[in-house]
Structure formats: structure tokens, C-alpha cells
Amino acid sequence: MIYTTNAIEGFHRQIRKVTKTKGAFTSDMALLKLVYLAKKNIEKKWTTPLQNWSLIIQQLYIKFEDRVILYLATKPHKGF
């Protein structure tokens, strides 16, 4: 299920689109704020559910137990 290349490259392309129009940033914090706000806008478009997510998260938890936090809820919720 590691089909992330296209998703990550698409994300980077959208971030570059926002940052390339700016000549310079007054500080690192100004750049960080711009990237954060761009990420929030990009995130709104992520509505397609992942196929086999339950199987994937189980396998990730087995392999990276100390780094994966499982939210066991009775109702589905947006995001992690």
C-alpha cells in the first residue's frame, strides 16, 4: 500500500506553487506559517478513503508499535 510517491510529490508541487510566487521571506517563521496554511488548504481536498487501511495500520502497528498510536473508537472520525 505504499503508493505515497504520487501523493507526496503532489503535495510538494502544491507547496512549491504557493512558495515560488514569493520573492523572499522576512523570517523562517513567515515561511513556516505560509506552508502551514497551504497544508491546511491542501488537506481539505483529501477526502478519498484509503483502500485496506485497517490491514495497513495493523501491519504498521506490529512493525512500529512504539511510533504508531491507534485510536480505537466506536465511531469513525476524520484524521489521526
DSSP file (Angstrom, degrees, kcal/mol; ACC not computed):
  #  RESIDUE AA STRUCTURE BP1 BP2  ACC     N-H-->O    O-->H-N    N-H-->O    O-->H-N    TCO  KAPPA ALPHA  PHI   PSI    X-CA   Y-CA   Z-CA
    1    1 A M              0   0    0      0, 0.0     2,-1.9     0, 0.0    50,-0.0   0.000 360.0 360.0 360.0  16.1    0.0    0.0    0.0
    2    2 A I        +     0   0    0      1,-0.2     3,-0.3     2,-0.1     0, 0.0  -0.544 360.0 137.3 -86.7  76.0    3.0    2.3   -0.3
    3    3 A Y     >  +     0   0    0     -2,-1.9     4,-0.7     1,-0.2     3,-0.3  -0.152  30.4 118.2-102.9  33.9    1.5    4.4   -3.2
    4    4 A T  H  >  +     0   0    0      1,-0.2     4,-3.6     2,-0.2     5,-0.4   0.691  46.2  82.8 -80.5 -18.3    2.7    7.5   -1.5
    5    5 A T  H  > S+     0   0    0     -3,-0.3     4,-2.8     1,-0.2     5,-0.2   0.931  97.1  40.9 -54.9 -51.0    5.1    8.8   -4.2
    6    6 A N  H  > S+     0   0    0     -3,-0.3     4,-2.4     1,-0.2    -1,-0.2   0.910 117.5  48.7 -63.9 -41.4    2.4   10.4   -6.2
    7    7 A A  H  X S+     0   0    0     -4,-0.7     4,-2.2     2,-0.2    -2,-0.2   0.923 114.6  44.6 -64.9 -43.6    0.6   11.8   -3.2
    8    8 A I  H  X S+     0   0    0     -4,-3.6     4,-2.7     2,-0.2    -2,-0.2   0.918 114.6  48.2 -68.4 -42.8    3.8   13.2   -1.7
    9    9 A E  H  X S+     0   0    0     -4,-2.8     4,-2.4    -5,-0.4    -1,-0.2   0.879 111.4  51.1 -66.2 -35.7    5.0   14.7   -5.0
   10   10 A G  H  X S+     0   0    0     -4,-2.4     4,-2.0    -5,-0.2    -1,-0.2   0.903 110.5  49.4 -64.3 -41.2    1.6   16.2   -5.5
   11   11 A F  H  X S+     0   0    0     -4,-2.2     4,-2.2     2,-0.2    -2,-0.2   0.935 112.2  47.4 -62.4 -47.0    1.7   17.7   -2.0
   12   12 A H  H  X S+     0   0    0     -4,-2.7     4,-3.0     1,-0.2     5,-0.2   0.892 109.4  54.4 -62.2 -39.4    5.2   19.1   -2.7
   13   13 A R  H  X S+     0   0    0     -4,-2.4     4,-2.0     1,-0.2    -1,-0.2   0.910 109.4  47.2 -61.5 -41.7    4.1   20.5   -6.0
   14   14 A Q  H  X S+     0   0    0     -4,-2.0     4,-1.3     2,-0.2    -1,-0.2   0.872 112.5  49.1 -69.6 -36.0    1.2   22.4   -4.3
   15   15 A I  H  X S+     0   0    0     -4,-2.2     4,-2.4     2,-0.2     3,-0.2   0.925 111.3  49.8 -66.8 -43.9    3.6   23.8   -1.6
   16   16 A R  H  X S+     0   0    0     -4,-3.0     4,-2.8     1,-0.2     5,-0.2   0.880 105.4  58.0 -60.9 -37.5    6.1   24.9   -4.3
   17   17 A K  H  < S+     0   0    0     -4,-2.0     4,-0.5    -5,-0.2    -1,-0.2   0.882 111.1  42.3 -60.1 -38.4    3.2   26.6   -6.2
   18   18 A V  H  < S+     0   0    0     -4,-1.3     3,-0.3    -3,-0.2     4,-0.2   0.894 119.8  41.4 -75.1 -41.1    2.5   28.7   -3.1
   19   19 A T  H >< S+     0   0    0     -4,-2.4     3,-1.2     1,-0.2    -2,-0.2   0.774 102.3  66.0 -83.3 -25.5    6.1   29.5   -2.1
   20   20 A K  T 3< S+     0   0    0     -4,-2.8    -1,-0.2     1,-0.3    -2,-0.1   0.757  93.0  61.9 -71.0 -21.4    7.6   30.2   -5.6
   21   21 A T  T 3  S+     0   0    0     -4,-0.5     2,-0.4    -3,-0.3    -1,-0.3   0.664  90.2  82.9 -76.8 -14.4    5.5   33.3   -6.1
   22   22 A K    <   -     0   0    0     -3,-1.2     3,-0.1    -4,-0.2    -4,-0.0  -0.761  67.1-155.4 -91.5 133.6    7.1   34.9   -3.1
   23   23 A G  S    S-     0   0    0     -2,-0.4     2,-0.3     1,-0.3    -1,-0.2   0.946  71.5 -16.5 -71.9 -49.7   10.5   36.6   -3.7
   24   24 A A        -     0   0    0      3,-0.0     2,-0.4     0, 0.0    -1,-0.3  -0.974  61.9-124.4-152.8 160.5   11.8   36.3   -0.2
   25   25 A F        -     0   0    0     -2,-0.3     3,-0.1    -3,-0.1     4,-0.0  -0.891  14.0-137.3-112.7 143.0   10.5   35.7    3.3
   26   26 A T  S    S-     0   0    0     -2,-0.4     2,-0.3     1,-0.1    -1,-0.1   0.781  84.6 -10.3 -69.3 -26.1   11.1   38.1    6.2
   27   27 A S  S  > S-     0   0    0      1,-0.1     4,-1.5    -3,-0.0    -1,-0.1  -0.974  71.1 -99.7-160.7 169.6   11.9   35.2    8.5
   28   28 A D  H  > S+     0   0    0     -2,-0.3     4,-2.5     1,-0.2     5,-0.1   0.854 121.7  58.1 -63.3 -34.2   11.8   31.4    8.8
   29   29 A M  H  > S+     0   0    0      1,-0.2     4,-2.5     2,-0.2    -1,-0.2   0.866 101.3  54.7 -66.0 -35.9    8.6   31.8   10.8
   30   30 A A  H  > S+     0   0    0      2,-0.2     4,-1.9     1,-0.2    -1,-0.2   0.915 110.8  45.4 -63.0 -42.5    6.9   33.6    7.9
   31   31 A L  H  X S+     0   0    0     -4,-1.5     4,-2.5     2,-0.2     5,-0.2   0.920 111.9  52.1 -65.3 -44.3    7.8   30.7    5.6
   32   32 A L  H  X S+     0   0    0     -4,-2.5     4,-2.4     1,-0.2    -2,-0.2   0.899 109.5  49.5 -59.7 -42.1    6.6   28.2    8.2
   33   33 A K  H  X S+     0   0    0     -4,-2.5     4,-2.5     2,-0.2    -1,-0.2   0.907 110.7  49.8 -64.2 -42.1    3.2   30.0    8.6
   34   34 A L  H  X S+     0   0    0     -4,-1.9     4,-2.2     2,-0.2    -2,-0.2   0.922 112.7  46.3 -63.3 -44.7    2.7   30.1    4.8
   35   35 A V  H  X S+     0   0    0     -4,-2.5     4,-2.5     2,-0.2    -2,-0.2   0.898 111.9  52.3 -65.2 -40.2    3.5   26.3    4.4
   36   36 A Y  H  X S+     0   0    0     -4,-2.4     4,-2.1    -5,-0.2    -2,-0.2   0.936 111.4  45.4 -61.1 -47.2    1.2   25.5    7.4
   37   37 A L  H  X S+     0   0    0     -4,-2.5     4,-1.8     1,-0.2    -1,-0.2   0.874 112.5  51.4 -66.2 -36.8   -1.7   27.5    5.9
   38   38 A A  H  X S+     0   0    0     -4,-2.2     4,-2.6    -5,-0.2    -1,-0.2   0.914 108.7  52.1 -64.1 -42.1   -1.1   25.9    2.5
   39   39 A K  H  X S+     0   0    0     -4,-2.5     4,-2.7     1,-0.2    -2,-0.2   0.894 106.6  53.1 -60.5 -41.2   -1.1   22.4    4.1
   40   40 A K  H  X S+     0   0    0     -4,-2.1     4,-0.9     1,-0.2    -1,-0.2   0.904 111.8  45.6 -62.3 -40.5   -4.5   23.2    5.8
   41   41 A N  H  < S+     0   0    0     -4,-1.8     4,-0.4     2,-0.2     3,-0.4   0.898 113.9  48.1 -69.2 -40.4   -5.9   24.1    2.4
   42   42 A I  H >< S+     0   0    0     -4,-2.6     3,-1.6     1,-0.2     4,-0.4   0.896 105.4  60.2 -64.3 -40.1   -4.4   21.1    0.7
   43   43 A E  H >< S+     0   0    0     -4,-2.7     3,-1.4     1,-0.3    -1,-0.2   0.797  92.2  66.5 -59.7 -31.5   -5.7   18.8    3.5
   44   44 A K  T 3< S+     0   0    0     -4,-0.9    -1,-0.3    -3,-0.4    -2,-0.2   0.771  96.9  55.9 -62.6 -25.3   -9.3   19.9    2.7
   45   45 A K  T <  S+     0   0    0     -3,-1.6     2,-1.6    -4,-0.4     3,-0.3   0.574  80.9  96.7 -84.3 -10.1   -9.1   18.1   -0.6
   46   46 A W    <   +     0   0    0     -3,-1.4    -1,-0.1    -4,-0.4    -3,-0.0  -0.609  40.8 128.1 -84.0  87.4   -8.1   14.7    0.9
   47   47 A T        +     0   0    0     -2,-1.6    -1,-0.2     2,-0.1    -2,-0.1   0.577  33.2 103.7-116.7 -14.9  -11.5   13.1    1.1
   48   48 A T  S    S-     0   0    0     -3,-0.3     2,-0.1     1,-0.1    -3,-0.0  -0.567  70.4-127.8 -74.8 124.6  -10.9    9.7   -0.6
   49   49 A P        -     0   0    0      0, 0.0     2,-0.3     0, 0.0    -2,-0.1  -0.410  26.1-109.3 -69.9 148.5  -10.7    6.9    1.9
   50   50 A L    >   -     0   0    0     -2,-0.1     3,-1.0     1,-0.1     2,-0.2  -0.582  30.6-117.2 -78.6 137.4   -7.6    4.6    1.7
   51   51 A Q  T 3  S+     0   0    0     -2,-0.3     5,-0.1     1,-0.2    -1,-0.1  -0.536  93.9   2.1 -73.4 139.0   -8.2    1.1    0.5
   52   52 A N  T 3> S+     0   0    0     -2,-0.2     4,-2.3     1,-0.1    -1,-0.2   0.763  81.4 152.4  59.0  29.5   -7.4   -1.6    3.0
   53   53 A W  H <>  +     0   0    0     -3,-1.0     4,-3.0     1,-0.2     5,-0.3   0.876  66.4  55.8 -60.2 -39.0   -6.5    1.0    5.7
   54   54 A S  H  > S+     0   0    0      1,-0.2     4,-1.6     2,-0.2    -1,-0.2   0.911 110.6  44.8 -62.5 -40.9   -7.4   -1.3    8.6
   55   55 A L  H  > S+     0   0    0     -3,-0.2     4,-2.1     2,-0.2    -1,-0.2   0.908 114.2  50.1 -66.5 -42.0   -5.0   -4.0    7.3
   56   56 A I  H  X S+     0   0    0     -4,-2.3     4,-2.6     1,-0.2    -2,-0.2   0.936 110.5  47.8 -63.4 -47.5   -2.3   -1.4    6.7
   57   57 A I  H  X S+     0   0    0     -4,-3.0     4,-2.2     1,-0.2    -1,-0.2   0.856 110.0  53.7 -66.2 -33.6   -2.5    0.2   10.1
   58   58 A Q  H  X S+     0   0    0     -4,-1.6     4,-2.0    -5,-0.3    -1,-0.2   0.926 111.0  45.7 -63.9 -43.9   -2.4   -3.2   11.8
   59   59 A Q  H  X S+     0   0    0     -4,-2.1     4,-2.1     2,-0.2    -2,-0.2   0.897 112.7  50.1 -67.6 -39.9    0.8   -4.1   10.0
   60   60 A L  H  X S+     0   0    0     -4,-2.6     4,-3.4     1,-0.2    -1,-0.2   0.889 109.6  52.2 -63.3 -38.5    2.4   -0.8   10.7
   61   61 A Y  H  < S+     0   0    0     -4,-2.2    -2,-0.2     2,-0.2    -1,-0.2   0.895 108.9  49.6 -65.4 -39.9    1.5   -1.2   14.4
   62   62 A I  H  < S+     0   0    0     -4,-2.0     3,-0.5     1,-0.2    -1,-0.2   0.920 119.7  37.3 -63.4 -42.9    3.1   -4.6   14.5
   63   63 A K  H  < S+     0   0    0     -4,-2.1    -2,-0.2     1,-0.2    -1,-0.2   0.878 132.8  24.4 -77.8 -39.2    6.3   -3.3   12.9
   64   64 A F  S >X S+     0   0    0     -4,-3.4     3,-2.0    -5,-0.2     4,-1.4  -0.373  70.5 153.2-125.4  52.1    6.4    0.2   14.6
   65   65 A E  T 34 S+     0   0    0     -3,-0.5     3,-0.2     1,-0.3    -1,-0.1   0.834  74.0  52.7 -53.3 -38.9    4.5   -0.3   17.8
   66   66 A D  T 34 S+     0   0    0      1,-0.2    -1,-0.3    -3,-0.2    -5,-0.1   0.653 116.0  39.9 -75.1 -13.8    6.3    2.4   19.6
   67   67 A R  T <4 S+     0   0    0     -3,-2.0     2,-0.5    -6,-0.1    -2,-0.2   0.533  99.7  78.1-111.8  -9.1    5.6    5.0   16.9
   68   68 A V     <  -     0   0    0     -4,-1.4     2,-0.6    -3,-0.2    -1,-0.1  -0.895  60.2-159.9-108.4 126.2    2.0    4.3   15.9
   69   69 A I        -     0   0    0     -2,-0.5     2,-0.5    11,-0.1    -3,-0.1  -0.911   9.7-152.7-103.7 122.4   -0.8    5.5   18.0
   70   70 A L        -     0   0    0     -2,-0.6     2,-0.8    -9,-0.0    10,-0.0  -0.823   2.3-154.4 -96.8 130.4   -4.1    3.6   17.5
   71   71 A Y        -     0   0    0     -2,-0.5     2,-1.0     2,-0.0    -2,-0.0  -0.891   9.4-163.0-102.3 105.4   -7.3    5.4   18.2
   72   72 A L        +     0   0    0     -2,-0.8     2,-0.3     2,-0.0    -2,-0.0  -0.782  24.9 158.7 -93.4 104.0   -9.8    2.8   19.0
   73   73 A A        -     0   0    0     -2,-1.0     4,-0.1     1,-0.1    -2,-0.0  -0.883  47.1-138.0-125.5 154.7  -13.2    4.5   18.6
   74   74 A T  S    S+     0   0    0     -2,-0.3    -1,-0.1     2,-0.1    -2,-0.0   0.741  94.7  51.5 -81.9 -23.8  -16.7    3.2   18.1
   75   75 A K  S    S-     0   0    0     -3,-0.0     2,-0.1     0, 0.0    -1,-0.1  -0.910  92.3-114.6-112.8 140.8  -17.4    5.9   15.6
   76   76 A P        -     0   0    0      0, 0.0     2,-0.3     0, 0.0    -2,-0.1  -0.438  36.6-169.7 -68.4 147.6  -15.2    6.8   12.6
   77   77 A H        -     0   0    0      2,-0.1     2,-0.3    -2,-0.1    -4,-0.0  -0.923  26.4 -95.6-135.9 162.1  -13.6   10.2   12.8
   78   78 A K  S    S-     0   0    0     -2,-0.3     0, 0.0     2,-0.0     0, 0.0  -0.606  80.4 -15.6 -81.6 132.4  -11.6   12.4   10.4
   79   79 A G              0   0    0     -2,-0.3    -2,-0.1     1,-0.1     0, 0.0   0.176 360.0 360.0  72.8 171.7   -7.9   12.3   10.5
   80   80 A F              0   0    0    -10,-0.0    -1,-0.1     0, 0.0   -11,-0.1   0.283 360.0 360.0-128.5 360.0   -5.4   10.9   13.1
